[in-house]
Amino acid sequence: MPHHKKYFVLKFCITFLCLSLLSYAASSQVTDTVPTPIHYDTALRIKNLDPYITLHSDSVLNFQPEINKPANHYYWFLKNQPVGLKIDKQTGLIRFKADKSYFLSGKLKYDYEYKVLISVQNLDNPADHFDTSFILLFFNTEIIPSRLKATVAKVFTAEEGDTIRFAILCENGSFPIEQIQYFSNYALVSATPVTKCGDEFTWFIPYGFVKPEDRDKSRKINLTFIGNTRFQSSDTTDISILVKQSINFPMLVTEHIELQTEIQKYINDLKSSFRQVDKKIRKTKRSRTTFDLASASTALGGTIFSSLPNSSDKATGKILPSVGVALVPVKEAVAPNASYEQNTATLIRSAIKRLDYQLIENRLISDKDPDIVTKNKRLKDELNQAKIQLIDIPMPEENLNSEELDEYFNSPRVKKRYKIHKK
């Protein structure tokens, strides 16, 4: 074989051997037996839930939530849902038809965020569940005005001393009333603040509110309540109160008690003065009785001595009667007849009896006695009349004891002396 042919055969064999070695090396390479991990979506969730849903009042909501697992064997339910919102427990379809009657009746509100809780639960595996929530808000392009109203008639009558109390309510429309103010034609302030719906207006009508120059003894109060929304849309309601003049019973009852106390004190003073005058009358009477007995004794002695046979005794009998006659002017000088004191004592006793009768006659039958004004006037007049009539009586004693004075005044001996006897 030629030399170049041998070289070509050798080169071909070496090339084939190298390719065989490379092919064997590639075929004998170790294969990786660890499989590539496959990630599955195992956490239950809702894929298409909108967290914030706005709905027009005239529209209809049909929303089908979807979960990341087969829907079989899953149960749907809602919590805290507004009126009318329903869900199909098998499929999860949420339906709602926003009927205007819900809003007119107050069961639903415009521009209010309702937070609705939605849950999906696996019936076979209690641990497999998902809870979330979404916001549902209703809006309306039709503007319904909000109204104010009071819990009393627009015109009513009250009297001094009464307490006026009524609430201010709101009929909210598209935009609720958020602030309330009130104005009056007279300066008056409610005892309780009136700033929002449901607040009460409270006012006590003071005595003397109606002035003497007011016509028909009454005064008309005009109250205006104004409610404003957030957009300064307002509504008003007017209340008219006709306040009539009334009797100030608390003040008159206090005045009556003071009059009774003053009259009772004056009666005790009169009883003290009566006791002084009566004791003076009794002392004078005892003195005059002593002189009368002495005069009578001299006259009787003169008669006795005149009948005796002795001449000196007869002379004495003639003198004794003249002594008795001489005692008469002495008696008048020493113990004059106490006619003035007697009249004074009688007058004082009569005044005491009259004041006692007036106290009993003009007692109050209740704290709101309709005749309290007349009774107070009678007591005042009687007290003033007695003070004027007895202005010159002796001053009363100090440290008066009402029990001792009553015992002396009502004693049988004193009553007997001043008792009126029939002729």
GUVO-97051 format. One record per residue (C-alpha): residue in three letters; y, x, z. Coordinates in nm, 4 decimals. Last residue first. Example, Ala and Ser with C-alpha at 12.3 -4.5 7.8 and 13.67 -1.06 7.14 Angstrom:
2
+-----+----------+----------+----------+
|   r |        Y |        X |        Z |
+-----+----------+----------+----------+
| Ser |  -0.1060 |   1.3670 |   0.7140 |
| Ala |  -0.4500 |   1.2300 |   0.7800 |
+-----+----------+----------+----------+
end
This chain:
423
+-----+----------+----------+----------+
|   r |        Y |        X |        Z |
+-----+----------+----------+----------+
| Lys |   9.1200 | -12.8257 |  13.2090 |
| Lys |   8.8537 | -12.6160 |  13.0395 |
| His |   8.8336 | -12.2586 |  13.1555 |
| Ile |   8.8939 | -11.9593 |  12.9283 |
| Lys |   8.7100 | -11.6579 |  13.0679 |
| Tyr |   8.9251 | -11.3624 |  13.1488 |
| Arg |   8.8458 | -11.3319 |  13.5218 |
| Lys |   8.4815 | -11.4332 |  13.4726 |
| Lys |   8.4253 | -11.1761 |  13.1992 |
| Val |   8.5540 | -10.9036 |  13.4293 |
| Arg |   8.3211 | -11.0068 |  13.7110 |
| Pro |   8.0225 | -11.0482 |  13.4722 |
| Ser |   8.0562 | -10.6878 |  13.3403 |
| Asn |   8.1050 | -10.6617 |  12.9635 |
| Phe |   8.4162 | -10.4440 |  12.9698 |
| Tyr |   8.2908 | -10.2295 |  13.2594 |
| Glu |   7.9483 | -10.1657 |  13.1033 |
| Asp |   8.1002 | -10.1053 |  12.7615 |
| Leu |   8.3464 |  -9.8528 |  12.9064 |
| Glu |   8.0723 |  -9.6774 |  13.1013 |
| Glu |   7.8549 |  -9.6517 |  12.7879 |
| Ser |   8.1446 |  -9.5306 |  12.5735 |
| Asn |   8.2252 |  -9.2441 |  12.8077 |
| Leu |   8.5786 |  -9.1293 |  12.7436 |
| Asn |   8.6723 |  -8.7723 |  12.8283 |
| Glu |   9.0435 |  -8.8499 |  12.8477 |
| Glu |   9.1845 |  -9.1887 |  12.9304 |
| Pro |   9.3559 |  -9.4079 |  12.6764 |
| Met |   9.7368 |  -9.4261 |  12.6516 |
| Pro |   9.8849 |  -9.7421 |  12.7904 |
| Ile |   9.9624 | -10.0275 |  12.5475 |
| Asp |  10.2920 | -10.0242 |  12.3571 |
| Ile |  10.1563 | -10.0185 |  11.9986 |
| Leu |   9.9177 | -10.3031 |  12.0602 |
| Gln |  10.0319 | -10.5370 |  11.7809 |
| Ile |  10.0910 | -10.2540 |  11.5330 |
| Lys |   9.7526 | -10.0954 |  11.6006 |
| Ala |   9.5741 | -10.4319 |  11.5853 |
| Gln |   9.7358 | -10.5191 |  11.2512 |
| Asn |   9.6465 | -10.1788 |  11.1056 |
| Leu |   9.2815 | -10.2174 |  11.2092 |
| Glu |   9.2579 | -10.5723 |  11.0751 |
| Asp |   9.4153 | -10.4744 |  10.7428 |
| Lys |   9.1870 | -10.1733 |  10.6966 |
| Leu |   8.8744 | -10.3696 |  10.7880 |
| Arg |   8.9667 | -10.6518 |  10.5518 |
| Lys |   9.0401 | -10.4073 |  10.2682 |
| Asn |   8.7038 | -10.2352 |  10.3143 |
| Lys |   8.5287 | -10.5700 |  10.2995 |
| Thr |   8.7116 | -10.6731 |   9.9818 |
| Val |   8.6251 | -10.3473 |   9.8030 |
| Ile |   8.2633 | -10.3613 |   9.9199 |
| Asp |   8.2119 | -10.7148 |   9.7921 |
| Pro |   7.9583 | -10.6172 |   9.5195 |
| Asp |   7.7525 | -10.4214 |   9.7762 |
| Lys |   7.6153 | -10.1202 |   9.5929 |
| Asp |   7.4890 |  -9.9134 |   9.8860 |
| Ser |   7.3448 | -10.2327 |  10.0296 |
| Ile |   7.4279 | -10.5330 |  10.2531 |
| Leu |   7.7426 | -10.3655 |  10.3799 |
| Arg |   7.8808 | -10.4839 |  10.7158 |
| Asn |   8.2016 | -10.6858 |  10.7018 |
| Glu |   8.1206 | -10.9622 |  10.9508 |
| Ile |   7.9777 | -10.7297 |  11.2130 |
| Leu |   8.2707 | -10.4889 |  11.2058 |
| Gln |   8.5137 | -10.7807 |  11.1862 |
| Tyr |   8.3621 | -10.9411 |  11.4971 |
| Asp |   8.3922 | -10.6202 |  11.6948 |
| Leu |   8.7556 | -10.5908 |  11.5822 |
| Arg |   8.8306 | -10.9461 |  11.6985 |
| Lys |   8.6646 | -10.8972 |  12.0368 |
| Ile |   8.8588 | -10.5764 |  12.0942 |
| Ala |   9.1856 | -10.7423 |  11.9906 |
| Ser |   9.1247 | -11.0347 |  12.2314 |
| Arg |   9.0558 | -10.7952 |  12.5157 |
| Ile |   9.3761 | -10.6073 |  12.4424 |
| Leu |   9.5781 | -10.9304 |  12.4308 |
| Thr |   9.4285 | -11.0553 |  12.7582 |
| Ala |   9.4984 | -10.7214 |  12.9246 |
| Thr |   9.8561 | -10.7285 |  12.7954 |
| Asn |   9.9081 | -11.0874 |  12.9124 |
| Gln |   9.7872 | -10.9965 |  13.2600 |
| Glu |   9.9959 | -10.6829 |  13.2636 |
| Tyr |  10.3028 | -10.8875 |  13.1787 |
| Ser |  10.2146 | -11.1533 |  13.4392 |
| Ala |  10.1715 | -10.8959 |  13.7119 |
| Asn |  10.3540 | -11.0887 |  13.9896 |
| Pro |  10.5561 | -10.8391 |  14.1913 |
| Ala |  10.3784 | -10.6335 |  14.4576 |
| Val |  10.6335 | -10.4559 |  14.6808 |
| Ala |  10.9441 | -10.6508 |  14.5891 |
| Glu |  10.7774 | -10.9867 |  14.5496 |
| Lys |  10.5847 | -10.9342 |  14.8707 |
| Val |  10.8988 | -10.8324 |  15.0557 |
| Pro |  11.0705 | -11.1421 |  14.9237 |
| Val |  10.7878 | -11.3548 |  15.0713 |
| Leu |  10.7521 | -11.1649 |  15.4003 |
| Ala |  11.0714 | -11.3176 |  15.5387 |
| Val |  10.9183 | -11.6642 |  15.5239 |
| Gly |  10.6252 | -11.5403 |  15.7332 |
| Val |  10.8684 | -11.3919 |  15.9826 |
| Ser |  11.0546 | -11.7231 |  15.9956 |
| Pro |  10.7277 | -11.8937 |  16.0837 |
| Leu |  10.6796 | -11.6457 |  16.3729 |
| Ile |  11.0134 | -11.7061 |  16.5437 |
| Lys |  10.9627 | -12.0674 |  16.6614 |
| Gly |  10.6167 | -11.9934 |  16.7955 |
| Thr |  10.7618 | -11.6955 |  16.9851 |
| Ala |  11.0097 | -11.9267 |  17.1531 |
| Lys |  10.7243 | -12.1601 |  17.2437 |
| Asp |  10.5359 | -11.8671 |  17.3912 |
| Ser |  10.8386 | -11.7799 |  17.6032 |
| Ser |  10.8600 | -12.1417 |  17.7209 |
| Asn |  10.5029 | -12.1502 |  17.8404 |
| Pro |  10.3310 | -12.4810 |  17.7710 |
| Leu |  10.1614 | -12.3634 |  17.4449 |
| Ser |  10.1922 | -12.5861 |  17.1379 |
| Ser |  10.4667 | -12.3735 |  16.9865 |
| Phe |  10.2393 | -12.0645 |  17.0092 |
| Ile |   9.9736 | -12.2277 |  16.7913 |
| Thr |  10.2184 | -12.3471 |  16.5305 |
| Gly |  10.3841 | -12.0078 |  16.5181 |
| Gly |  10.0477 | -11.8402 |  16.4857 |
| Leu |   9.9588 | -12.0580 |  16.1863 |
| Ala |  10.2866 | -11.9678 |  16.0164 |
| Thr |  10.2416 | -11.6018 |  16.0989 |
| Ser |   9.8829 | -11.6059 |  15.9656 |
| Ala |   9.9920 | -11.7774 |  15.6449 |
| Ser |  10.2513 | -11.5098 |  15.5851 |
| Ala |   9.9960 | -11.2332 |  15.6547 |
| Leu |   9.7402 | -11.3951 |  15.4242 |
| Asp |   9.9978 | -11.4236 |  15.1486 |
| Phe |  10.1044 | -11.0612 |  15.1963 |
| Thr |   9.7426 | -10.9424 |  15.1725 |
| Thr |   9.6815 | -11.1615 |  14.8675 |
| Arg |   9.9853 | -11.0091 |  14.7038 |
| Ser |   9.8485 | -10.6613 |  14.7620 |
| Arg |   9.5006 | -10.7547 |  14.6363 |
| Lys |   9.6496 | -10.9081 |  14.3216 |
| Thr |   9.8544 | -10.6005 |  14.2553 |
| Lys |   9.5461 | -10.3808 |  14.2821 |
| Arg |   9.3436 | -10.6146 |  14.0569 |
| Ile |   9.6179 | -10.6155 |  13.7950 |
| Lys |   9.6366 | -10.2339 |  13.8049 |
| Lys |   9.2599 | -10.2123 |  13.7632 |
| Asp |   9.2803 | -10.4485 |  13.4632 |
| Val |   9.5529 | -10.2440 |  13.2996 |
| Gln |   9.3566 |  -9.9184 |  13.3312 |
| Arg |   9.0290 | -10.0814 |  13.2174 |
| Phe |   9.2029 | -10.2364 |  12.9186 |
| Ser |   9.3427 |  -9.8983 |  12.8165 |
| Ser |   8.9912 |  -9.7521 |  12.8227 |
| Lys |   8.8549 | -10.0506 |  12.6305 |
| Leu |   9.1334 | -10.0078 |  12.3759 |
| Asp |   9.0449 |  -9.6409 |  12.3266 |
| Asn |   8.6788 |  -9.7345 |  12.2818 |
| Ile |   8.7810 |  -9.9943 |  12.0227 |
| Tyr |   8.9895 |  -9.7296 |  11.8445 |
| Lys |   8.6850 |  -9.5033 |  11.8227 |
| Gln |   8.4778 |  -9.7901 |  11.6809 |
| Ile |   8.7525 |  -9.8681 |  11.4304 |
| Glu |   8.7682 |  -9.5060 |  11.3145 |
| Thr |   8.3905 |  -9.4783 |  11.2776 |
| Gln |   8.3705 |  -9.8072 |  11.0865 |
| Leu |   8.6556 |  -9.7005 |  10.8613 |
| Glu |   8.4883 |  -9.3658 |  10.7921 |
| Ile |   8.1639 |  -9.5426 |  10.6999 |
| His |   8.3521 |  -9.7757 |  10.4659 |
| Glu |   8.5314 |  -9.4831 |  10.2994 |
| Thr |   8.1986 |  -9.3111 |  10.2376 |
| Val |   8.0631 |  -9.6326 |  10.0877 |
| Leu |   8.3777 |  -9.6614 |   9.8766 |
| Met |   8.3379 |  -9.3062 |   9.7410 |
| Pro |   7.9703 |  -9.3547 |   9.6550 |
| Phe |   8.0381 |  -9.7012 |   9.5060 |
| Asn |   8.3110 |  -9.5995 |   9.2632 |
| Ile |   8.3488 |  -9.9440 |   9.1130 |
| Ser |   8.3425 |  -9.9500 |   8.7352 |
| Gln |   8.5784 |  -9.9160 |   8.4409 |
| Lys |   8.4116 |  -9.9638 |   8.1070 |
| Val |   8.2991 |  -9.6907 |   7.8663 |
| Leu |   8.2438 |  -9.8062 |   7.5082 |
| Ile |   8.0236 |  -9.5415 |   7.3447 |
| Ser |   8.0280 |  -9.4848 |   6.9676 |
| Ile |   7.7624 |  -9.2614 |   6.8068 |
| Asp |   7.8013 |  -9.1058 |   6.4605 |
| Thr |   7.5335 |  -8.9256 |   6.2578 |
| Thr |   7.5960 |  -8.6388 |   6.0210 |
| Asp |   7.4070 |  -8.4507 |   5.7495 |
| Ser |   7.4609 |  -8.0969 |   5.6240 |
| Ser |   7.3626 |  -7.8582 |   5.3442 |
| Gln |   7.4634 |  -7.5144 |   5.4619 |
| Phe |   7.1795 |  -7.3428 |   5.2679 |
| Arg |   6.9895 |  -7.2683 |   5.5916 |
| Thr |   7.0222 |  -7.6345 |   5.6851 |
| Asn |   7.3038 |  -7.7877 |   5.8901 |
| Gly |   7.3091 |  -8.0843 |   6.1317 |
| Ile |   7.6344 |  -8.2490 |   6.2404 |
| Phe |   7.6591 |  -8.4859 |   6.5400 |
| Thr |   7.9758 |  -8.6957 |   6.5775 |
| Leu |   8.0543 |  -8.8657 |   6.9089 |
| Asn |   8.3266 |  -9.1303 |   6.9366 |
| Ile |   8.4190 |  -9.2373 |   7.2903 |
| Lys |   8.5933 |  -9.5702 |   7.3504 |
| Arg |   8.7771 |  -9.6328 |   7.6791 |
| Ser |   8.7805 |  -9.9473 |   7.8912 |
| Lys |   9.0093 | -10.1239 |   8.1364 |
| Asp |   9.1036 | -10.3816 |   7.8695 |
| Arg |   9.3554 | -10.1306 |   7.7316 |
| Asp |   9.3790 |  -9.7981 |   7.9089 |
| Glu |   9.6873 |  -9.7595 |   8.1301 |
| Pro |   9.4830 |  -9.7722 |   8.4503 |
| Lys |   9.2710 |  -9.4767 |   8.3298 |
| Val |   8.9016 |  -9.4934 |   8.2461 |
| Phe |   8.7393 |  -9.1644 |   8.3496 |
| Gly |   8.8150 |  -9.2495 |   8.7131 |
| Tyr |   8.4523 |  -9.2278 |   8.8115 |
| Pro |   8.2731 |  -8.9632 |   8.6109 |
| Ile |   8.0440 |  -9.0552 |   8.3207 |
| Phe |   7.7412 |  -8.8246 |   8.3511 |
| Trp |   7.6507 |  -8.6750 |   8.0134 |
| Thr |   7.3154 |  -8.5777 |   7.8604 |
| Phe |   7.2515 |  -8.5162 |   7.4889 |
| Glu |   6.8857 |  -8.4317 |   7.4428 |
| Asp |   6.7464 |  -8.1714 |   7.2010 |
| Gly |   6.4786 |  -8.2819 |   6.9533 |
| Cys |   6.6214 |  -8.0992 |   6.6543 |
| Lys |   6.8343 |  -7.8004 |   6.7441 |
| Thr |   7.1625 |  -7.7059 |   6.9144 |
| Val |   7.2302 |  -7.9717 |   7.1779 |
| Pro |   7.2595 |  -7.7940 |   7.5132 |
| Thr |   7.1988 |  -7.9979 |   7.8325 |
| Ala |   7.4801 |  -8.1176 |   8.0613 |
| Ser |   7.6662 |  -8.2275 |   7.7489 |
| Val |   8.0349 |  -8.1444 |   7.7447 |
| Leu |   8.3297 |  -8.3819 |   7.7347 |
| Ala |   8.6869 |  -8.3416 |   7.6149 |
| Tyr |   8.7546 |  -8.6667 |   7.4339 |
| Asn |   8.7434 |  -8.7472 |   7.0585 |
| Ser |   8.4031 |  -8.5836 |   7.0431 |
| Phe |   8.2265 |  -8.3199 |   6.8317 |
| Tyr |   7.8632 |  -8.2175 |   6.7938 |
| Gln |   7.6708 |  -7.9253 |   6.6471 |
| Ile |   7.3123 |  -7.8979 |   6.5244 |
| Gln |   7.1367 |  -7.6002 |   6.3624 |
| Glu |   6.8125 |  -7.5529 |   6.1662 |
| Ile |   6.7812 |  -7.8747 |   5.9680 |
| Pro |   6.4769 |  -7.8509 |   5.7437 |
| Phe |   6.5008 |  -7.7814 |   5.3692 |
| Ser |   6.3077 |  -8.0071 |   5.1334 |
| Gly |   6.3383 |  -8.2999 |   5.3699 |
| Asn |   6.3425 |  -8.3014 |   5.7491 |
| Glu |   6.3958 |  -8.6282 |   5.9319 |
| Cys |   6.5588 |  -8.4877 |   6.2431 |
| Leu |   6.5933 |  -8.6206 |   6.5973 |
| Ile |   6.8868 |  -8.6141 |   6.8407 |
| Ala |   6.7763 |  -8.7306 |   7.1855 |
| Phe |   6.9518 |  -8.9687 |   7.4263 |
| Arg |   7.0888 |  -8.9568 |   7.7811 |
| Ile |   7.4020 |  -9.1201 |   7.9202 |
| Thr |   7.4290 |  -9.1146 |   8.2994 |
| Asp |   7.6185 |  -9.4075 |   8.4518 |
| Gly |   7.8911 |  -9.3652 |   8.7170 |
| Glu |   8.1578 |  -9.5259 |   8.5031 |
| Glu |   8.0035 |  -9.7924 |   8.2857 |
| Ala |   7.8207 |  -9.7917 |   7.9533 |
| Thr |   7.8312 |  -9.9897 |   7.6285 |
| Phe |   7.6536 |  -9.9237 |   7.2969 |
| Val |   7.7332 |  -9.8511 |   6.9320 |
| Lys |   7.5150 |  -9.6363 |   6.7021 |
| Ala |   7.2069 |  -9.7543 |   6.8860 |
| Val |   7.0077 |  -9.4953 |   7.0728 |
| Thr |   6.7328 |  -9.2447 |   6.9778 |
| Ala |   6.9671 |  -9.0607 |   6.7443 |
| Lys |   6.9209 |  -8.9792 |   6.3768 |
| Leu |   6.9834 |  -8.6795 |   6.1534 |
| Arg |   6.8651 |  -8.6607 |   5.7932 |
| Ser |   6.7283 |  -8.3891 |   5.5623 |
| Pro |   6.7888 |  -8.4260 |   5.1901 |
| Ile |   6.4937 |  -8.4192 |   4.9459 |
| Ile |   6.5509 |  -8.1642 |   4.6683 |
| Glu |   6.3038 |  -8.1924 |   4.3799 |
| Thr |   6.1924 |  -7.8470 |   4.2653 |
| Asn |   5.9151 |  -7.8436 |   4.5212 |
| Phe |   5.7289 |  -7.5601 |   4.6806 |
| Phe |   5.3983 |  -7.5278 |   4.8575 |
| Leu |   5.2728 |  -7.2021 |   5.0072 |
| Leu |   4.9105 |  -7.0922 |   5.0531 |
| Ile |   4.8431 |  -6.7521 |   5.2089 |
| Phe |   4.4963 |  -6.5952 |   5.1839 |
| Ser |   4.2260 |  -6.4993 |   5.4289 |
| Thr |   3.9122 |  -6.2880 |   5.4657 |
| Asp |   3.5620 |  -6.3124 |   5.6045 |
| Phe |   3.2456 |  -6.1691 |   5.4419 |
| His |   2.8839 |  -6.2289 |   5.5412 |
| Asp |   2.5466 |  -6.0511 |   5.5352 |
| Ala |   2.4579 |  -6.0204 |   5.9015 |
| Pro |   2.3201 |  -6.3735 |   5.9032 |
| Asn |   2.0627 |  -6.2811 |   5.6315 |
| Asp |   1.8876 |  -6.5722 |   5.4622 |
| Leu |   2.1822 |  -6.8131 |   5.4392 |
| Asn |   2.4214 |  -6.5399 |   5.3285 |
| Gln |   2.7725 |  -6.6318 |   5.4415 |
| Val |   3.1062 |  -6.6580 |   5.2605 |
| Ser |   3.4260 |  -6.7068 |   5.4613 |
| Ile |   3.7793 |  -6.8232 |   5.3831 |
| Leu |   4.0637 |  -6.8357 |   5.6387 |
| Val |   4.3801 |  -7.0129 |   5.5228 |
| Lys |   4.7252 |  -6.8968 |   5.6402 |
| Tyr |   4.9707 |  -7.1726 |   5.5508 |
| Glu |   5.3137 |  -7.0316 |   5.4690 |
| Tyr |   5.5798 |  -7.3029 |   5.4888 |
| Asp |   5.8252 |  -7.3482 |   5.2044 |
| Tyr |   5.7491 |  -7.7220 |   5.1840 |
| Lys |   5.5662 |  -7.8920 |   5.4645 |
| Leu |   5.2443 |  -8.0900 |   5.4822 |
| Lys |   5.1375 |  -8.3674 |   5.7200 |
| Gly |   5.4976 |  -8.4893 |   5.7416 |
| Ser |   5.4293 |  -8.8322 |   5.5918 |
| Leu |   5.6526 |  -8.7572 |   5.2940 |
| Phe |   5.4757 |  -8.4250 |   5.2378 |
| Tyr |   5.1230 |  -8.5638 |   5.2322 |
| Ser |   5.2421 |  -8.8616 |   5.0308 |
| Lys |   5.3601 |  -8.6208 |   4.7644 |
| Asp |   4.9991 |  -8.5478 |   4.6665 |
| Ala |   4.9206 |  -8.1791 |   4.6212 |
| Lys |   4.5756 |  -8.1946 |   4.4618 |
| Phe |   4.3521 |  -7.9215 |   4.5959 |
| Arg |   4.0184 |  -7.7746 |   4.4924 |
| Ile |   3.8445 |  -7.4503 |   4.5923 |
| Leu |   3.5095 |  -7.3855 |   4.4194 |
| Gly |   3.2831 |  -7.1895 |   4.6563 |
| Thr |   2.9659 |  -7.2810 |   4.4621 |
| Gln |   2.7498 |  -7.4212 |   4.7408 |
| Lys |   3.0042 |  -7.5085 |   5.0118 |
| Asp |   3.2425 |  -7.6613 |   4.7588 |
| Ile |   3.5872 |  -7.6091 |   4.9103 |
| Lys |   3.8618 |  -7.8552 |   5.0077 |
| Leu |   4.2406 |  -7.8411 |   5.0648 |
| Gly |   4.3735 |  -8.1925 |   5.1303 |
| Val |   4.5330 |  -8.1272 |   5.4713 |
| Pro |   4.5954 |  -7.7600 |   5.5317 |
| Gln |   4.3075 |  -7.5133 |   5.5926 |
| Asn |   4.2621 |  -7.3546 |   5.9316 |
| Lys |   3.9074 |  -7.2483 |   5.8465 |
| Leu |   3.7230 |  -7.2662 |   5.5136 |
| Phe |   3.3543 |  -7.2577 |   5.4173 |
| Trp |   3.1184 |  -7.1050 |   5.1583 |
| Tyr |   2.7365 |  -7.0627 |   5.1778 |
| Tyr |   2.5363 |  -6.8017 |   4.9835 |
| His |   2.1716 |  -6.8413 |   4.8868 |
| Asn |   2.2392 |  -6.7952 |   4.5161 |
| Ala |   2.5780 |  -6.6484 |   4.4223 |
| Pro |   2.4277 |  -6.3227 |   4.2983 |
| Lys |   2.6324 |  -6.0376 |   4.4393 |
| Asn |   2.9819 |  -5.9032 |   4.3795 |
| Ile |   3.1449 |  -6.2349 |   4.4746 |
| Glu |   3.3517 |  -6.4719 |   4.2652 |
| Pro |   3.6070 |  -6.7285 |   4.3819 |
| Gln |   3.6515 |  -7.0382 |   4.1635 |
| Phe |   4.0035 |  -7.1844 |   4.1930 |
| Asn |   4.1060 |  -7.5342 |   4.0963 |
| Leu |   4.4551 |  -7.6207 |   4.2283 |
| Val |   4.6396 |  -7.9284 |   4.1027 |
| Ser |   5.0170 |  -7.9542 |   4.0575 |
| Asp |   5.2771 |  -8.2065 |   4.1796 |
| Ser |   5.3906 |  -8.0199 |   4.4937 |
| His |   5.3984 |  -7.6878 |   4.3120 |
| Leu |   5.1616 |  -7.4243 |   4.4401 |
| Thr |   5.2115 |  -7.0674 |   4.5514 |
| Ile |   4.9062 |  -6.8514 |   4.6247 |
| Tyr |   4.9198 |  -6.5191 |   4.8080 |
| Pro |   4.6060 |  -6.3109 |   4.8722 |
| Asp |   4.4612 |  -6.3777 |   4.5249 |
| Leu |   4.0826 |  -6.3609 |   4.5452 |
| Asn |   3.9043 |  -6.2245 |   4.2328 |
| Lys |   3.6335 |  -5.9894 |   4.3597 |
| Ile |   3.5224 |  -6.1479 |   4.6831 |
| Arg |   3.3188 |  -5.8998 |   4.8881 |
| Leu |   2.9680 |  -5.8230 |   5.0095 |
| Ala |   2.8989 |  -5.4539 |   5.0612 |
| Thr |   2.5866 |  -5.3461 |   4.8473 |
| Asp |   2.7485 |  -5.2275 |   4.5185 |
| Tyr |   2.4648 |  -4.9932 |   4.3959 |
| His |   2.5052 |  -4.6147 |   4.3361 |
| Ile |   2.2274 |  -4.4448 |   4.1326 |
| Pro |   2.1339 |  -4.0974 |   4.2470 |
| Thr |   2.0136 |  -3.8486 |   3.9764 |
| Pro |   1.6456 |  -3.7842 |   4.0286 |
| Val |   1.5203 |  -3.4599 |   4.1885 |
| Thr |   1.2340 |  -3.3182 |   3.9587 |
| Asp |   1.4287 |  -3.0230 |   3.8065 |
| Thr |   1.2061 |  -2.8770 |   3.5167 |
| Val |   1.0744 |  -2.5178 |   3.5402 |
| Gln |   1.1103 |  -2.3060 |   3.2116 |
| Ser |   0.7669 |  -2.2349 |   3.0366 |
| Ser |   0.8702 |  -2.3909 |   2.7070 |
| Ala |   1.1810 |  -2.1758 |   2.6787 |
| Ala |   0.9966 |  -1.8552 |   2.7631 |
| Tyr |   0.7234 |  -1.9422 |   2.5154 |
| Ser |   0.9709 |  -1.9990 |   2.2349 |
| Leu |   1.1474 |  -1.6717 |   2.3121 |
| Leu |   0.8184 |  -1.4819 |   2.3074 |
| Ser |   0.7141 |  -1.6419 |   1.9787 |
| Leu |   1.0537 |  -1.5575 |   1.8238 |
| Cys |   1.0154 |  -1.1962 |   1.9329 |
| Leu |   0.6627 |  -1.1712 |   1.7898 |
| Phe |   0.7690 |  -1.3246 |   1.4601 |
| Thr |   1.0500 |  -1.0671 |   1.4280 |
| Ile |   0.8136 |  -0.7779 |   1.5090 |
| Cys |   0.5594 |  -0.9032 |   1.2575 |
| Phe |   0.8199 |  -0.9362 |   0.9819 |
| Lys |   0.9538 |  -0.5863 |   1.0434 |
| Leu |   0.6027 |  -0.4426 |   1.0222 |
| Val |   0.5302 |  -0.6253 |   0.6976 |
| Phe |   0.8596 |  -0.4964 |   0.5461 |
| Tyr |   0.7856 |  -0.1382 |   0.6498 |
| Lys |   0.4377 |  -0.1550 |   0.5005 |
| Lys |   0.5870 |  -0.2812 |   0.1746 |
| His |   0.8301 |   0.0042 |   0.1678 |
| His |   0.5550 |   0.2616 |   0.2035 |
| Pro |   0.3374 |   0.1358 |  -0.0776 |
| Met |   0.0000 |   0.0000 |   0.0000 |
+-----+----------+----------+----------+
end
